[in-house]
Amino acid sequence: MTTLQLPHPILPRTATDVAVVGGGPVGIFLAVLLAQAGVSVQVLEQRRERSEHSRAIGIHPPALAALTQAGVAKEMSSEGVQIRRGEARSSGRPVAAVDFSAASSEFPYVLTLPQLRTEAILEARLRELDPHALVRGAKVDSLHDDGSRVLLRGTTGFAGVPRPELAGVAQPGLAGEAQPGRPFETSARITVAADGARSPVRRLLGTSCRTRDLPDTYLMGDFADTTGDGPVGVLYLESGGIVESFPLPGGIRRWVAHTDTLLSGATAADLAALVAERTGVRPDPASNTMLSAFSVRTGLARDLVRGRTVLIGDAAHEVSPIGGQGMNLGWLDAAELAPIIVASLRGEDVGAALAAFGRNRRRAAVVASLQAQLNMVLGRPLAPRLLAARNAGLSRLFRIRAAGNLVARRFTMQ
């Protein structure tokens, strides 16, 4: 797996209004919203480099509306593939179709864009607002909340790097070569954890998280698109298990296949053969640019707010990747949280707003998780006779326009 080299890092500021732990798409999006509001924000990201591995790709209309607030939705929409139609097929025959344009007037599509580009666009926007807001290679090791501020201590992956607040001042000890383990301290009025499903900050807070491992496993990969389907998302409902197919920019198509077990040692040829066996379409293994086997786990933190620290994104709730809701949920968390933070920093009483935030976002996560689990149930292997009967029922249901519109809205998180 290759990685993208990023600019030489800097040390975190010693003090900031808001410290965001986690520099993925959710943490950076929140930082953009706060920086636009004039808030001093520091994003602490443990990874030194941004991975080129393409993970989340789907951006739903509510998230696009939120991204508009950050000034990036237009650029993302112009780069991504706008999927306005979805189709279900089985044994080479159509079963049902969904028109996503019926789900939203502002964004009548589901956008697909590799997470690498999504993160790059968000990061570029943040650096426009504050070139020193994002610090990579910064690992948070401890957290202390004294009731008025949160003190974060940790180490950077680099020694001999400058502090932005000391620009123009002689800083002894700058070594030039990166050396691990230089300590840092950052004091923040508010801390936000956007550091993933296995959140170190959540562990430091002692906040419990109810998790559940689901039996479903999948193999996915990106290949050159030879289907001729264009900007259409396709679900192949087959007795051996579902195969999902989504277009990506640059003539690429992502394939996701339900598997009986976790195929961690599978090759691109293995996935191509599996897709061909179930769908009749054979992707070219030589064109493969990403391959990943994954299992499914769900999780929900008991408390999203603990003192002066708030959990968002996967740190707060983990849902199945099937349906592409996780990253979108995190953005919606951030969009709801940002104005509460701004109000708090202005001295307003936000206790009731924070309590409502916790309830709202936990409820949204539960709904998303149930939707994803329903999608997975529909994608599990099924005996041919039962599959045929179910597909016939789905076909009749989708002939009812209201039913199709409802499915489109639920699929697009509306």
C-alpha positions as CSV (number, residue, x, y, z in Angstrom):
1,M,0.0,0.0,0.0
2,T,1.4,3.4,-1.0
3,T,1.0,6.6,1.0
4,L,0.9,10.3,0.2
5,Q,3.8,12.4,1.4
6,L,2.6,15.5,3.3
7,P,4.3,18.7,4.3
8,H,6.9,18.6,7.1
9,P,5.1,18.6,10.4
10,I,5.0,21.2,13.1
11,L,4.6,20.8,16.9
12,P,1.1,21.4,18.4
13,R,0.3,24.8,19.9
14,T,0.6,25.0,23.6
15,A,-2.9,26.5,23.9
16,T,-6.0,26.5,21.7
17,D,-9.8,27.0,22.0
18,V,-10.6,23.5,20.7
19,A,-8.4,20.5,20.3
20,V,-9.7,17.9,17.8
21,V,-8.0,14.5,18.3
22,G,-8.2,12.7,14.9
23,G,-7.4,14.2,11.5
24,G,-9.6,12.1,9.3
25,P,-12.5,13.5,7.2
26,V,-14.7,14.0,10.3
27,G,-12.2,15.8,12.5
28,I,-10.9,18.0,9.7
29,F,-14.5,18.9,8.7
30,L,-15.3,20.0,12.2
31,A,-12.0,22.0,12.3
32,V,-13.0,23.8,9.1
33,L,-16.4,24.8,10.6
34,L,-14.8,26.1,13.7
35,A,-12.0,28.0,12.0
36,Q,-14.6,29.7,9.7
37,A,-16.3,30.9,12.9
38,G,-13.0,32.4,14.2
39,V,-12.2,29.7,16.7
40,S,-8.6,28.7,17.4
41,V,-8.5,25.0,16.6
42,Q,-5.7,22.4,16.7
43,V,-6.1,19.0,15.0
44,L,-3.9,16.2,16.4
45,E,-3.5,13.3,14.0
46,Q,-1.4,10.3,15.0
47,R,-0.7,9.2,11.4
48,R,2.3,10.9,9.8
49,E,1.0,10.4,6.3
50,R,-2.4,10.2,4.7
51,S,-3.1,6.7,3.3
52,E,-3.9,6.3,-0.4
53,H,-6.0,3.2,0.4
54,S,-9.5,4.0,-0.8
55,R,-12.1,3.3,1.9
56,A,-15.3,5.2,2.3
57,I,-16.6,6.5,-1.0
58,G,-20.3,7.3,-0.6
59,I,-21.5,10.9,0.2
60,H,-25.2,11.2,0.8
61,P,-27.4,14.4,0.3
62,P,-27.6,15.4,4.0
63,A,-23.8,15.2,4.3
64,L,-23.4,17.2,1.0
65,A,-25.7,19.9,2.5
66,A,-23.4,20.0,5.6
67,L,-20.3,20.1,3.5
68,T,-21.7,23.1,1.7
69,Q,-21.2,25.0,5.0
70,A,-17.5,24.2,4.7
71,G,-17.3,25.5,1.1
72,V,-16.2,22.1,-0.3
73,A,-19.4,20.4,-1.6
74,K,-19.2,22.0,-5.0
75,E,-15.6,20.8,-5.6
76,M,-16.4,17.4,-4.4
77,S,-19.5,17.1,-6.6
78,S,-17.6,18.2,-9.6
79,E,-14.8,15.6,-9.0
80,G,-17.0,12.7,-8.0
81,V,-19.5,10.5,-9.8
82,Q,-23.2,11.5,-9.3
83,I,-25.3,8.4,-8.9
84,R,-28.8,9.3,-9.7
85,R,-30.1,5.8,-10.2
86,G,-29.7,2.4,-8.5
87,E,-30.7,-1.0,-9.9
88,A,-31.2,-4.4,-8.4
89,R,-30.5,-7.4,-10.7
90,S,-30.6,-11.2,-10.3
91,S,-29.6,-13.9,-12.7
92,G,-29.0,-11.3,-15.4
93,R,-32.6,-9.8,-15.1
94,P,-33.8,-6.6,-13.5
95,V,-35.5,-6.8,-10.2
96,A,-36.1,-3.2,-9.2
97,A,-34.8,0.4,-9.7
98,V,-34.5,3.4,-7.4
99,D,-34.5,7.0,-8.6
100,F,-32.3,9.0,-6.1
101,S,-33.4,12.3,-7.7
102,A,-36.7,11.8,-5.9
103,A,-35.0,11.9,-2.5
104,S,-33.5,15.4,-2.6
105,S,-34.1,18.5,-4.7
106,E,-30.8,20.2,-3.8
107,F,-28.6,17.1,-4.2
108,P,-30.6,14.6,-6.3
109,Y,-27.8,11.9,-6.2
110,V,-25.4,9.9,-4.1
111,L,-21.9,11.1,-4.7
112,T,-19.0,8.7,-4.9
113,L,-15.5,10.0,-4.3
114,P,-12.5,8.1,-3.0
115,Q,-11.8,9.0,0.7
116,L,-8.2,10.1,-0.3
117,R,-9.6,12.9,-2.4
118,T,-12.3,13.8,0.2
119,E,-9.6,14.2,2.9
120,A,-7.4,16.1,0.6
121,I,-10.1,18.6,-0.3
122,L,-11.0,19.1,3.3
123,E,-7.4,19.5,4.4
124,A,-6.7,22.0,1.7
125,R,-9.7,24.1,2.9
126,L,-8.5,23.9,6.5
127,R,-5.0,25.0,5.5
128,E,-6.5,28.0,3.7
129,L,-8.1,29.0,6.9
130,D,-5.2,28.1,9.2
131,P,-1.9,26.6,7.8
132,H,-0.9,25.3,11.3
133,A,-4.3,23.9,12.4
134,L,-3.4,20.3,11.5
135,V,-0.5,18.5,13.1
136,R,0.4,15.1,11.9
137,G,2.5,12.5,13.8
138,A,1.0,13.7,17.2
139,K,-0.1,10.9,19.5
140,V,-2.2,11.8,22.6
141,D,-1.1,9.8,25.6
142,S,-3.0,11.4,28.4
143,L,-5.9,13.8,29.1
144,H,-6.7,15.8,32.2
145,D,-9.9,17.9,32.6
146,D,-9.7,20.4,35.4
147,G,-13.2,21.7,34.8
148,S,-12.1,24.8,32.9
149,R,-9.6,23.4,30.4
150,V,-8.4,20.0,29.1
151,L,-4.7,19.3,29.1
152,L,-3.5,16.9,26.5
153,R,-0.1,15.4,26.7
154,G,1.6,13.2,24.1
155,T,4.4,12.7,21.7
156,T,5.1,13.7,18.1
157,G,6.7,11.4,15.7
158,F,9.3,14.1,14.9
159,A,11.9,16.0,16.9
160,G,13.4,19.3,15.7
161,V,10.2,20.7,14.3
162,P,9.0,24.3,14.8
163,R,6.1,25.7,16.9
164,P,3.9,28.0,14.8
165,E,3.5,30.5,17.7
166,L,7.3,30.9,17.7
167,A,7.7,31.8,14.0
168,G,10.6,34.1,13.6
169,V,12.1,33.3,17.0
170,A,15.3,31.2,17.3
171,Q,14.3,27.7,18.4
172,P,17.3,25.7,19.5
173,G,17.4,22.0,19.0
174,L,15.9,21.8,15.5
175,A,17.7,18.8,14.2
176,G,16.5,18.6,10.6
177,E,16.2,14.8,10.7
178,A,12.9,13.3,12.1
179,Q,13.3,11.5,15.4
180,P,10.5,9.9,17.3
181,G,9.2,10.7,20.7
182,R,9.3,14.5,21.2
183,P,6.8,15.3,23.9
184,F,4.1,18.0,23.7
185,E,1.4,19.6,25.8
186,T,-1.7,21.3,24.5
187,S,-4.3,23.0,26.6
188,A,-7.8,23.4,25.2
189,R,-11.0,24.8,26.4
190,I,-12.9,22.0,24.7
191,T,-11.7,18.7,23.3
192,V,-13.4,16.7,20.6
193,A,-12.5,13.0,19.9
194,A,-12.8,12.1,16.3
195,D,-10.1,9.4,16.5
196,G,-11.9,6.3,15.2
197,A,-13.8,3.2,16.3
198,R,-11.1,2.2,18.7
199,S,-10.8,5.7,20.1
200,P,-7.8,6.2,22.5
201,V,-9.5,9.3,23.9
202,R,-12.7,7.3,24.7
203,R,-10.5,4.9,26.6
204,L,-8.7,7.7,28.4
205,L,-12.1,9.1,29.4
206,G,-13.2,5.7,30.7
207,T,-16.4,5.9,28.6
208,S,-17.8,2.5,27.9
209,C,-18.8,1.4,24.4
210,R,-21.2,-1.4,23.6
211,T,-19.9,-3.3,20.6
212,R,-21.2,-6.3,18.7
213,D,-19.5,-8.4,16.0
214,L,-21.8,-9.4,13.2
215,P,-21.4,-12.6,11.2
216,D,-21.1,-11.0,7.8
217,T,-17.8,-10.7,5.9
218,Y,-17.0,-9.1,2.6
219,L,-14.3,-8.8,0.0
220,M,-14.0,-5.6,-2.0
221,G,-11.8,-4.1,-4.7
222,D,-11.5,-1.4,-7.3
223,F,-11.1,-2.4,-11.0
224,A,-11.4,-0.7,-14.4
225,D,-15.1,-0.3,-15.3
226,T,-16.0,-2.5,-18.2
227,T,-19.7,-2.9,-17.4
228,G,-21.1,-0.2,-19.5
229,D,-23.4,0.8,-16.6
230,G,-22.1,4.3,-16.4
231,P,-23.1,6.3,-13.3
232,V,-25.5,3.6,-12.0
233,G,-25.1,1.7,-8.8
234,V,-26.0,-1.9,-9.1
235,L,-26.9,-4.6,-6.5
236,Y,-26.7,-8.2,-7.7
237,L,-29.1,-10.3,-5.6
238,E,-27.7,-13.8,-6.0
239,S,-28.2,-17.0,-4.1
240,G,-24.5,-17.1,-3.2
241,G,-24.7,-13.7,-1.6
242,I,-25.0,-10.1,-2.7
243,V,-22.5,-8.3,-5.0
244,E,-22.5,-4.5,-5.0
245,S,-21.1,-2.4,-7.8
246,F,-20.5,1.4,-7.7
247,P,-18.8,3.7,-10.2
248,L,-15.9,5.9,-9.2
249,P,-14.1,8.7,-10.9
250,G,-11.6,7.9,-13.6
251,G,-13.4,4.9,-15.1
252,I,-13.1,2.8,-12.0
253,R,-15.8,0.6,-10.4
254,R,-15.8,-0.7,-6.9
255,W,-17.0,-4.3,-6.3
256,V,-18.1,-5.6,-2.9
257,A,-19.0,-9.3,-2.5
258,H,-20.5,-11.0,0.5
259,T,-18.3,-14.0,1.5
260,D,-18.8,-17.1,3.6
261,T,-15.7,-16.3,5.7
262,L,-13.2,-13.6,6.0
263,L,-10.9,-14.0,3.0
264,S,-7.9,-12.0,4.3
265,G,-5.5,-13.8,1.9
266,A,-7.6,-13.3,-1.2
267,T,-6.2,-11.9,-4.4
268,A,-7.6,-9.6,-7.1
269,A,-8.1,-12.7,-9.3
270,D,-10.1,-14.3,-6.5
271,L,-12.5,-11.4,-6.2
272,A,-12.8,-11.1,-10.0
273,A,-13.7,-14.8,-10.2
274,L,-16.2,-14.5,-7.4
275,V,-17.9,-11.5,-9.1
276,A,-17.9,-13.4,-12.5
277,E,-19.4,-16.5,-10.9
278,R,-22.3,-14.6,-9.4
279,T,-22.9,-11.8,-11.9
280,G,-21.4,-12.9,-15.3
281,V,-19.2,-9.7,-15.2
282,R,-15.5,-10.4,-14.9
283,P,-13.4,-7.5,-13.8
284,D,-9.8,-7.5,-15.1
285,P,-7.5,-8.5,-12.1
286,A,-4.6,-6.6,-13.8
287,S,-6.5,-3.3,-13.4
288,N,-7.1,-3.8,-9.6
289,T,-6.0,-0.7,-7.6
290,M,-7.4,-1.6,-4.1
291,L,-8.3,-4.9,-2.4
292,S,-9.7,-5.4,1.1
293,A,-11.4,-8.1,3.1
294,F,-13.4,-7.0,6.1
295,S,-15.8,-8.1,8.8
296,V,-18.5,-6.0,10.4
297,R,-18.7,-4.6,13.9
298,T,-21.2,-2.1,15.4
299,G,-20.6,0.1,18.5
300,L,-22.3,2.9,20.4
301,A,-20.6,4.9,23.2
302,R,-22.7,5.2,26.4
303,D,-21.9,8.9,26.7
304,L,-21.0,11.3,23.9
305,V,-20.2,14.1,26.2
306,R,-17.9,13.7,29.2
307,G,-16.9,16.9,31.0
308,R,-15.3,19.2,28.4
309,T,-14.8,16.4,25.9
310,V,-17.2,15.3,23.1
311,L,-17.1,12.2,21.0
312,I,-18.1,12.3,17.3
313,G,-17.8,10.0,14.3
314,D,-16.7,6.4,14.8
315,A,-15.4,7.3,18.3
316,A,-19.1,7.8,19.2
317,H,-20.7,5.2,17.0
318,E,-19.5,2.5,14.7
319,V,-21.9,1.2,12.0
320,S,-21.5,-1.3,9.2
321,P,-19.6,-0.1,6.1
322,I,-22.4,-1.5,4.0
323,G,-24.6,1.4,3.0
324,G,-21.8,3.9,3.4
325,Q,-23.3,5.8,6.4
326,G,-20.4,6.0,8.8
327,M,-18.4,8.9,7.5
328,N,-21.7,10.8,6.7
329,L,-22.9,10.3,10.3
330,G,-19.7,11.8,11.5
331,W,-20.1,14.9,9.3
332,L,-23.6,15.3,10.6
333,D,-22.3,15.0,14.2
334,A,-19.8,17.8,13.5
335,A,-22.4,20.0,11.8
336,E,-24.6,19.8,14.8
337,L,-21.8,20.2,17.3
338,A,-19.9,23.2,15.8
339,P,-22.5,25.9,16.6
340,I,-22.8,24.5,20.2
341,I,-19.0,24.8,20.6
342,V,-19.0,28.4,19.3
343,A,-21.8,29.4,21.6
344,S,-20.0,27.8,24.6
345,L,-16.8,29.7,23.8
346,R,-18.9,32.9,23.8
347,G,-19.9,32.1,27.3
348,E,-23.5,30.9,26.6
349,D,-25.0,28.1,28.6
350,V,-25.1,25.1,26.3
351,G,-25.9,22.3,28.8
352,A,-29.3,21.7,27.3
353,A,-28.0,21.8,23.7
354,L,-25.2,19.3,24.5
355,A,-27.7,17.0,26.1
356,A,-29.9,17.2,23.0
357,F,-26.9,16.7,20.8
358,G,-26.1,13.4,22.7
359,R,-29.6,12.1,22.3
360,N,-30.0,13.2,18.7
361,R,-26.7,11.6,17.5
362,R,-27.2,8.4,19.4
363,R,-30.6,8.1,17.9
364,A,-29.3,8.7,14.4
365,A,-26.6,6.1,15.0
366,V,-29.2,3.5,16.0
367,V,-31.3,4.2,13.0
368,A,-28.3,4.0,10.7
369,S,-27.1,0.7,12.3
370,L,-30.5,-0.9,11.9
371,Q,-30.6,0.2,8.2
372,A,-27.2,-1.2,7.6
373,Q,-28.1,-4.5,9.3
374,L,-31.3,-4.8,7.1
375,N,-29.1,-4.2,4.1
376,M,-26.8,-7.0,5.2
377,V,-29.7,-9.4,5.9
378,L,-30.9,-8.8,2.3
379,G,-27.4,-9.6,1.0
380,R,-26.9,-12.9,2.7
381,P,-26.9,-16.2,0.8
382,L,-30.4,-17.6,0.1
383,A,-31.7,-20.8,-1.5
384,P,-32.6,-20.2,-5.1
385,R,-36.4,-20.8,-4.6
386,L,-36.5,-18.4,-1.6
387,L,-34.4,-15.9,-3.5
388,A,-36.8,-16.0,-6.5
389,A,-39.8,-15.5,-4.2
390,R,-38.2,-12.6,-2.4
391,N,-37.1,-10.9,-5.6
392,A,-40.6,-11.2,-7.0
393,G,-41.9,-9.5,-3.9
394,L,-39.3,-6.7,-4.2
395,S,-40.2,-6.2,-7.8
396,R,-43.9,-5.8,-7.0
397,L,-43.1,-3.4,-4.1
398,F,-40.9,-1.1,-6.2
399,R,-43.7,-0.7,-8.8
400,I,-45.4,1.4,-6.1
401,R,-43.9,4.8,-6.6
402,A,-44.3,5.9,-3.0
403,A,-42.5,2.8,-1.8
404,G,-39.6,3.4,-4.2
405,N,-39.4,7.0,-3.1
406,L,-39.3,5.9,0.6
407,V,-36.5,3.4,-0.1
408,A,-34.6,6.2,-1.9
409,R,-34.9,8.5,1.0
410,R,-33.9,5.8,3.5
411,F,-30.9,4.7,1.4
412,T,-29.7,8.3,1.2
413,M,-30.1,8.9,5.0
414,Q,-33.1,11.2,4.8
